[in-house]
Amino acid sequence: MKLKTSPTYAIEGASQLEGSFDLKLLGSEYISQIDKVHEAAVAHNTISSSKNSFFSVYGLDCKFFYHAQQFRSSKVFRYEVGLGYLENHDGSFVLKRSQPLFFSEYDQEISQVTGNPRPLYCAPDELLVVTTYLPRTYIEILTDDNCIITSVAPHTPSIVHVNDNSLVGRFGDNIDSYKVEDILNMPVVSQRVLETITHHTKQLILKSSKLTAKNLHTDYVALKPLDKRPPENDGTVFFDKKNNTLCYYADNCWRELTWKRCLDEASS
């Protein structure tokens, strides 16, 4: 599952499902009942589920960083940072906490990204605020093997997993790992290759041992004289340097092309 980061801030109220570490997301407007700091933003529609819910920011086909805060007496007394993804449960969205990274209680960090994090737990009747978390170090963002750090927006780091036998490139606004055959099949690339060849005005040297084309249109063909006959394949044409003749192969033998002296050449 691909990691996604976004400059758009996601924030929702949440409750823990009984018998599970999954969090049921309750909507962005719900946070005013938990966190008084955001109450004015909700009241003035600066924060809303239509633009700040995790579904509207991330969708269902990716993983992302989250920051879950547990409140008591309007103060944060526990929080967790981790990686998760969304699932749709009968019309409600659930945050699957797949990989907790940090856990803190009373401003004391208990687990780190390199250790064995302890997941945040709260009673079903306790409410949380879940927000976007942006990685602050390269260690946090490197969540997968064989990946590189990129950015989708200023100060919004993300990663690209580099596949085997692939190249990293940007097409439009998307930075990704592309297989070579996929790159060649992209219209923008194939068109550029075609334009490069057709507009090339200097000598074009191909070192390939074989060139296959459906149709070849040219003003003339200059054959390089050969001392040794090429492989015997029907239709093969070559210039025999030893005998100073043009030969072609057909019906299991080499044949010489006949010629006539031009009239202007004979008169001279």
C-alpha positions in Angstrom: 0.0 0.0 0.0 1.5 3.3 -1.1 2.3 6.0 1.5 0.5 9.4 0.9 1.2 12.7 2.6 -0.8 15.8 1.9 -0.5 19.5 2.8 -4.2 19.5 3.6 -4.8 19.1 7.3 -7.0 16.2 8.3 -8.7 16.3 11.7 -11.6 14.3 13.2 -13.0 13.1 16.5 -12.7 9.4 17.1 -13.6 6.6 19.5 -12.0 3.2 20.0 -14.0 0.2 18.9 -14.6 -2.3 21.7 -12.2 -5.2 21.6 -10.1 -3.6 18.9 -7.4 -1.1 18.4 -9.3 0.4 15.4 -10.6 3.9 15.7 -14.1 4.9 14.5 -13.9 8.3 13.0 -16.7 10.6 13.9 -16.2 13.6 11.7 -14.3 16.9 11.8 -17.2 18.8 13.5 -17.1 16.4 16.5 -13.8 17.7 17.7 -15.4 20.8 19.2 -16.9 18.5 21.9 -13.4 17.3 22.8 -10.8 20.0 22.0 -11.9 23.6 22.8 -8.9 24.9 20.9 -10.6 24.0 17.6 -14.1 25.0 18.7 -14.0 28.4 17.0 -12.6 26.9 13.8 -15.5 24.4 13.6 -18.0 27.2 14.4 -16.7 29.3 11.5 -16.6 26.4 9.1 -12.8 26.7 8.8 -12.7 23.0 9.7 -15.3 20.7 8.2 -15.7 17.0 7.2 -16.1 17.9 3.6 -12.5 19.1 3.4 -10.7 17.9 6.6 -11.9 14.4 7.1 -9.3 11.6 6.5 -11.4 10.2 3.7 -11.6 13.5 1.8 -7.8 14.0 2.2 -6.4 10.4 1.8 -9.2 8.2 0.4 -9.2 4.4 0.8 -6.3 3.2 -1.3 -3.2 4.4 0.7 -1.5 4.5 4.1 -0.7 7.7 5.9 0.7 9.1 9.2 -1.7 9.9 12.0 -1.5 11.6 15.4 -4.1 10.4 17.9 -4.5 12.5 21.1 -6.4 11.4 24.2 -7.9 14.2 26.3 -8.8 14.5 29.9 -10.0 17.7 31.5 -9.5 19.4 28.1 -5.8 18.5 28.2 -3.8 15.9 26.2 -2.5 13.3 28.6 -1.7 10.6 26.0 -0.9 10.5 22.3 0.2 8.2 19.6 1.9 8.7 16.2 1.7 5.9 13.7 0.9 4.6 10.2 -2.6 3.6 9.3 -5.2 3.4 6.6 -9.0 3.7 6.2 -11.7 1.1 5.8 -15.4 1.6 5.1 -17.6 -0.2 7.6 -21.2 0.1 6.6 -20.9 3.8 5.7 -18.6 4.7 8.6 -14.9 5.1 8.3 -12.5 3.2 10.5 -8.8 4.1 11.0 -6.8 0.8 11.0 -3.7 1.5 13.2 -1.3 -0.8 11.3 2.0 0.5 12.7 2.2 2.7 15.9 5.5 4.5 15.9 5.5 6.7 19.0 3.5 6.6 22.3 3.6 9.2 25.0 2.0 9.6 28.4 2.2 12.7 30.5 4.8 14.3 28.1 7.1 11.3 28.5 7.9 9.4 25.4 7.6 5.6 26.0 8.3 4.1 22.6 10.3 5.1 19.5 10.1 4.4 15.9 13.1 2.0 16.1 11.7 0.1 19.1 8.6 -2.0 19.8 5.9 0.7 20.2 3.0 0.2 22.7 -0.3 1.1 21.1 -2.5 3.7 22.7 -5.6 2.3 24.4 -8.6 4.1 25.7 -12.0 3.0 26.9 -14.9 3.0 24.4 -16.5 6.0 26.1 -13.3 8.1 26.0 -12.9 10.4 22.9 -9.8 11.2 20.9 -8.8 13.8 18.3 -7.0 12.3 15.3 -5.0 14.6 13.0 -2.5 14.6 10.2 1.1 14.0 11.2 4.0 15.2 9.0 7.3 13.3 9.6 10.0 15.5 11.1 13.1 13.4 10.4 14.2 11.1 7.5 14.1 8.1 9.9 10.3 8.6 10.4 9.6 9.0 6.7 11.6 5.9 5.5 8.8 3.4 6.3 9.6 0.9 3.5 12.7 -0.7 2.1 14.2 0.5 -1.2 12.5 3.9 -1.1 13.6 7.5 -1.6 12.3 10.7 -0.1 10.4 13.0 -2.4 7.9 15.9 -1.9 4.4 16.5 -3.3 4.2 20.1 -1.8 6.6 22.4 0.0 7.6 21.0 3.4 5.5 17.9 2.8 7.9 14.9 2.6 6.8 11.6 1.1 8.5 8.5 -0.2 8.6 6.6 -3.5 9.2 2.8 -3.4 11.7 2.0 -6.2 10.8 -1.2 -7.9 13.2 -3.7 -9.5 14.5 -2.7 -12.9 12.8 0.7 -12.9 13.5 4.4 -13.2 12.3 7.2 -11.0 10.7 10.1 -12.9 8.1 12.8 -12.8 5.2 12.8 -15.3 2.8 15.7 -14.6 2.5 16.2 -10.9 3.3 12.5 -10.1 6.7 11.3 -9.0 6.9 7.5 -9.1 8.9 4.4 -10.0 8.3 3.3 -13.6 9.3 0.2 -15.4 11.3 0.9 -18.6 8.6 -0.7 -20.9 5.9 1.4 -19.2 8.0 4.6 -19.9 8.3 3.7 -23.6 4.6 3.1 -23.9 3.8 6.6 -22.5 2.5 8.8 -25.3 4.6 11.8 -24.2 7.8 9.7 -24.3 7.1 7.8 -27.5 6.2 11.1 -29.3 9.5 12.7 -28.1 11.5 9.7 -29.4 9.8 9.9 -32.8 10.3 13.7 -33.1 14.0 13.3 -32.2 14.6 10.7 -34.9 12.5 12.4 -37.6 14.0 15.8 -37.0 17.6 14.5 -36.9 19.5 16.0 -39.8 23.0 14.7 -39.1 24.3 11.1 -39.6 22.4 8.6 -37.5 24.6 5.5 -36.6 22.9 2.4 -35.4 25.1 -0.3 -34.0 22.4 -2.9 -33.8 23.1 -6.1 -35.7 19.5 -6.2 -37.1 16.9 -3.6 -37.9 13.3 -4.6 -38.6 10.9 -2.2 -40.3 7.6 -2.7 -42.0 8.3 0.0 -44.6 11.5 1.8 -45.6 11.4 4.9 -47.8 14.7 6.5 -48.8 16.4 8.3 -51.7 19.1 5.7 -52.1 20.8 2.8 -50.3 24.6 2.7 -50.1 25.8 -0.9 -49.4 29.2 -1.3 -47.7 31.4 -3.7 -49.8 31.9 -7.0 -48.1 34.8 -9.4 -48.4 32.8 -12.3 -46.9 29.3 -13.4 -47.9 26.6 -12.7 -45.2 24.3 -15.5 -43.9 22.3 -17.3 -46.6 18.7 -16.0 -46.2 16.2 -15.5 -49.0 16.1 -11.8 -49.9 19.6 -10.9 -48.6 21.4 -8.4 -50.8 25.1 -7.4 -50.5 27.9 -5.9 -52.6 30.7 -8.5 -53.3 33.9 -6.5 -52.9 36.0 -9.4 -54.4 34.1 -9.7 -57.6 32.8 -6.1 -57.7 29.2 -7.3 -58.2 25.8 -6.9 -56.5 24.5 -10.2 -55.2 21.2 -11.5 -53.8 20.2 -14.8 -52.3 17.2 -16.8 -53.6 16.3 -20.4 -54.3 19.2 -21.8 -52.2 22.0 -20.0 -54.1 23.7 -16.6 -54.6 22.8 -14.8 -57.8 24.5 -11.8 -59.4 22.4 -8.8 -60.5 22.9 -8.1 -64.3 23.4 -4.6 -65.7 23.5 -2.7 -68.9 25.8 0.1 -69.9 23.9 3.4 -70.0 23.6 5.1 -73.4 25.3 8.3 -72.4 28.1 6.2 -70.9 28.5 4.1 -74.2 28.6 7.2 -76.4 31.4 8.8 -74.3 
